[in-house]
Amino acid sequence: MERNPQEVMENPSGIMLPEVQKLDEKIGKAGLINQVEYGNEQQQSDQFQIRNEIGTVQTSEAAQLDGKLDQVFGYADRSRINVKGFEQSGVMSNDDVHSYLNNNLPPEHISGERITEINYPNQYHGDNDSATLGVCSTDTTTGISRIEIFNQTSDGSKNLDDMQWTITHEVGHNVYWNLSPEQCGNWSSLSASSRPDEFVSTYARTSGTEDFAESYAAYVRDPELLQDASQGKFNFMRNFVFSGRQYA
């Protein structure tokens, strides 16, 4: 079953905490910047500064402000990733992929400046024993990626959940390359010290980066799976990758 972002607590309609009210006022001012063309350096600077501040306020009100910021900057219509070829899949259309990304992943993770293209070439890569379901080709200097999603099975079976998991997994690879060196080091240590039962899948055990991408996909699509496997990895995703945003 598809899981969507959901607040852990309902937003009370009463008084805002002072620090949250301060953020609300700042976002209101930032809305004026939206009158200039998207891509303005000042606008980008302000939007990321606000998002970083929101990430430090772990309240349901702050989560509501996070959504408000999405509206202020029109993120839902501006991922600008070139999605192509999915009409051939028989599972998702190009528009379906755009909708999935916009409705399920943080806007900063699907910026067109970070992922330029997600392509479905209608090919199967593998044999009966193993297969490559997707590839995220990343320029490690710029952190910019191009993603390819392949046929999920050799016999052409069509499973929406499998394809959405693979797409999320590959976006997770780009997110990893855009972590700070300190965060990458902390994740590597966490992954390397994990017991066999502290991985969400057998594939996650193959490397620290695959562990990250699988944990990223699990955090979005099956958070209980990740939390049951490793509270430490769940906390890392929540605190350092998703800025407090939780899924259910």
C-alpha positions as CSV (number, residue, x, y, z in Angstrom):
1,M,0.0,0.0,0.0
2,E,1.3,3.4,-0.9
3,R,2.3,5.6,2.0
4,N,2.0,9.4,2.0
5,P,3.6,12.0,4.1
6,Q,1.5,12.6,7.2
7,E,2.0,14.6,10.3
8,V,2.5,12.6,13.5
9,M,0.3,15.0,15.4
10,E,-2.6,17.1,14.2
11,N,-1.8,20.8,14.1
12,P,-3.6,22.5,17.0
13,S,-5.5,25.6,16.0
14,G,-4.5,27.6,19.1
15,I,-1.5,29.7,20.0
16,M,1.8,29.2,18.1
17,L,5.0,28.8,19.9
18,P,7.1,32.1,19.7
19,E,9.8,30.5,17.6
20,V,7.3,29.1,15.2
21,Q,5.4,32.4,14.9
22,K,8.8,34.0,14.1
23,L,9.2,31.5,11.3
24,D,5.7,32.2,10.1
25,E,6.4,35.9,9.8
26,K,9.7,35.2,8.0
27,I,7.9,33.0,5.5
28,G,5.4,35.7,4.9
29,K,8.2,38.1,4.0
30,A,9.9,35.5,1.8
31,G,6.7,35.3,-0.2
32,L,7.4,38.7,-1.6
33,I,10.5,37.2,-3.2
34,N,8.3,34.8,-5.1
35,Q,7.3,37.8,-7.3
36,V,10.7,37.5,-9.1
37,E,11.5,34.7,-11.5
38,Y,12.3,31.4,-9.8
39,G,16.0,30.7,-9.7
40,N,16.9,34.1,-8.3
41,E,19.9,33.6,-6.0
42,Q,18.4,35.6,-3.2
43,Q,15.2,33.6,-3.3
44,Q,17.1,30.3,-3.2
45,S,19.2,31.5,-0.2
46,D,16.1,32.6,1.7
47,Q,14.1,29.4,1.0
48,F,16.9,27.1,2.2
49,Q,17.6,29.2,5.2
50,I,13.9,29.0,6.2
51,R,13.9,25.2,5.6
52,N,16.9,24.7,7.8
53,E,15.3,26.7,10.6
54,I,12.1,24.8,10.3
55,G,14.1,21.5,10.7
56,T,15.3,22.6,14.2
57,V,11.7,23.1,15.5
58,Q,10.3,19.7,16.1
59,T,6.6,20.6,16.4
60,S,3.5,19.9,14.4
61,E,3.1,23.7,13.8
62,A,6.6,23.7,12.2
63,A,5.5,20.9,9.9
64,Q,2.6,22.9,8.9
65,L,4.9,25.9,8.1
66,D,7.0,23.5,6.1
67,G,4.0,22.8,3.9
68,K,3.3,26.5,3.7
69,L,6.8,27.2,2.5
70,D,6.1,24.7,-0.3
71,Q,3.1,26.8,-1.4
72,V,5.0,30.1,-1.1
73,F,7.7,28.9,-3.5
74,G,5.5,26.8,-5.8
75,Y,7.7,23.7,-5.3
76,A,5.0,21.3,-6.5
77,D,5.2,22.6,-10.0
78,R,8.9,23.3,-10.2
79,S,10.8,20.0,-9.7
80,R,11.9,20.5,-13.3
81,I,13.2,17.0,-13.6
82,N,13.0,15.7,-17.2
83,V,10.9,12.5,-16.7
84,K,10.6,10.4,-19.9
85,G,9.9,7.0,-21.3
86,F,7.5,5.8,-18.5
87,E,4.6,5.5,-20.9
88,Q,6.3,2.3,-22.1
89,S,6.3,0.7,-18.6
90,G,2.6,-0.1,-18.4
91,V,2.9,0.8,-14.7
92,M,3.3,4.6,-14.5
93,S,3.1,7.5,-16.9
94,N,5.6,10.4,-17.0
95,D,2.9,12.5,-15.2
96,D,2.4,9.7,-12.6
97,V,6.1,9.9,-11.8
98,H,6.0,13.6,-11.4
99,S,3.0,13.3,-9.1
100,Y,4.6,10.6,-7.1
101,L,7.8,12.7,-6.6
102,N,5.9,15.9,-5.7
103,N,3.5,14.2,-3.3
104,N,5.9,11.9,-1.5
105,L,9.4,13.3,-1.4
106,P,10.8,16.6,0.1
107,P,11.0,19.3,-2.6
108,E,14.7,19.9,-2.0
109,H,15.4,16.2,-2.8
110,I,13.8,16.4,-6.2
111,S,15.2,19.8,-7.4
112,G,16.0,19.9,-11.1
113,E,19.4,21.3,-10.1
114,R,20.1,18.0,-8.3
115,I,18.5,15.4,-10.6
116,T,18.3,16.4,-14.2
117,E,16.5,13.3,-15.6
118,I,14.6,10.2,-14.7
119,N,14.4,7.9,-17.8
120,Y,12.7,4.6,-18.4
121,P,14.5,3.0,-21.4
122,N,12.2,-0.1,-21.4
123,Q,15.0,-2.6,-20.9
124,Y,15.7,-5.4,-18.5
125,H,19.3,-5.5,-17.0
126,G,20.2,-8.8,-15.5
127,D,19.6,-12.6,-15.5
128,N,17.4,-15.0,-13.5
129,D,19.6,-14.7,-10.4
130,S,20.1,-10.9,-10.2
131,A,19.1,-7.7,-11.9
132,T,19.8,-4.0,-11.9
133,L,16.5,-2.3,-11.3
134,G,17.8,1.2,-11.5
135,V,21.0,3.3,-11.8
136,C,21.8,6.8,-10.4
137,S,24.7,8.2,-12.3
138,T,26.1,11.1,-10.2
139,D,28.8,13.6,-10.9
140,T,30.5,13.4,-7.5
141,T,31.9,16.9,-7.9
142,T,28.6,18.7,-8.5
143,G,26.3,16.2,-6.9
144,I,24.0,16.3,-10.0
145,S,22.5,13.0,-11.1
146,R,20.7,11.3,-14.0
147,I,18.6,8.3,-13.1
148,E,17.5,5.3,-15.2
149,I,14.7,2.9,-14.1
150,F,14.7,-0.5,-15.8
151,N,12.1,-3.3,-16.1
152,Q,11.6,-4.7,-12.7
153,T,11.3,-8.3,-13.8
154,S,12.6,-10.4,-16.7
155,D,9.0,-11.6,-17.6
156,G,7.6,-8.1,-17.7
157,S,5.5,-8.4,-14.6
158,K,4.1,-5.0,-13.6
159,N,4.1,-3.9,-10.0
160,L,3.5,-0.3,-9.0
161,D,4.9,-0.7,-5.5
162,D,8.2,-2.2,-6.8
163,M,8.7,0.6,-9.3
164,Q,7.9,3.4,-6.8
165,W,10.4,1.8,-4.3
166,T,13.1,1.7,-7.0
167,I,12.5,5.3,-8.0
168,T,12.7,6.3,-4.3
169,H,15.8,4.2,-3.8
170,E,17.6,5.9,-6.7
171,V,16.6,9.4,-5.5
172,G,18.1,8.3,-2.2
173,H,21.5,7.8,-3.9
174,N,21.5,11.5,-5.0
175,V,20.5,12.6,-1.5
176,Y,23.5,10.7,-0.2
177,W,25.9,12.4,-2.5
178,N,24.6,15.8,-1.3
179,L,25.1,15.1,2.4
180,S,28.0,16.8,4.2
181,P,31.2,14.9,4.6
182,E,30.5,14.7,8.3
183,Q,27.1,13.2,7.7
184,C,28.5,10.7,5.2
185,G,31.1,9.6,7.8
186,N,28.4,9.2,10.5
187,W,26.2,7.1,8.2
188,S,29.2,5.0,7.1
189,S,30.0,4.3,10.7
190,L,26.4,3.5,11.6
191,S,26.1,1.1,8.6
192,A,29.4,-0.6,9.1
193,S,28.6,-1.4,12.8
194,S,25.1,-2.8,12.0
195,R,24.2,-6.3,12.8
196,P,22.8,-8.5,9.9
197,D,19.2,-7.9,11.3
198,E,19.7,-4.1,11.3
199,F,19.2,-3.8,7.5
200,V,15.9,-3.4,5.7
201,S,16.9,-5.8,2.9
202,T,19.6,-8.2,1.9
203,Y,20.7,-5.8,-0.8
204,A,21.2,-3.1,1.8
205,R,24.0,-5.2,3.3
206,T,26.1,-4.9,0.2
207,S,27.5,-1.5,0.9
208,G,27.0,1.6,3.0
209,T,25.6,3.6,0.0
210,E,23.1,0.8,-0.8
211,D,22.2,0.7,2.8
212,F,21.5,4.4,2.7
213,A,19.4,4.2,-0.4
214,E,17.4,1.2,0.9
215,S,16.9,2.9,4.2
216,Y,15.8,6.1,2.5
217,A,13.2,4.2,0.5
218,A,12.0,2.4,3.6
219,Y,11.7,5.6,5.6
220,V,9.3,7.0,2.9
221,R,7.4,3.9,1.9
222,D,7.6,1.6,5.0
223,P,8.9,3.5,8.0
224,E,7.9,0.8,10.5
225,L,10.2,-1.6,8.6
226,L,13.2,0.8,9.1
227,Q,12.3,1.6,12.7
228,D,12.0,-2.1,13.5
229,A,15.3,-2.9,11.8
230,S,17.3,0.0,13.3
231,Q,16.2,2.9,15.5
232,G,19.5,4.5,14.9
233,K,19.1,4.6,11.1
234,F,15.5,5.7,11.4
235,N,16.6,8.6,13.6
236,F,19.4,9.5,11.2
237,M,16.9,9.7,8.3
238,R,14.4,11.7,10.4
239,N,16.9,14.2,11.9
240,F,19.5,14.7,9.2
241,V,17.9,13.8,5.9
242,F,14.2,14.7,6.2
243,S,14.5,17.6,8.7
244,G,12.0,16.1,11.1
245,R,9.4,15.1,8.4
246,Q,7.8,11.8,9.2
247,Y,5.7,9.3,7.1
248,A,3.0,6.9,8.2
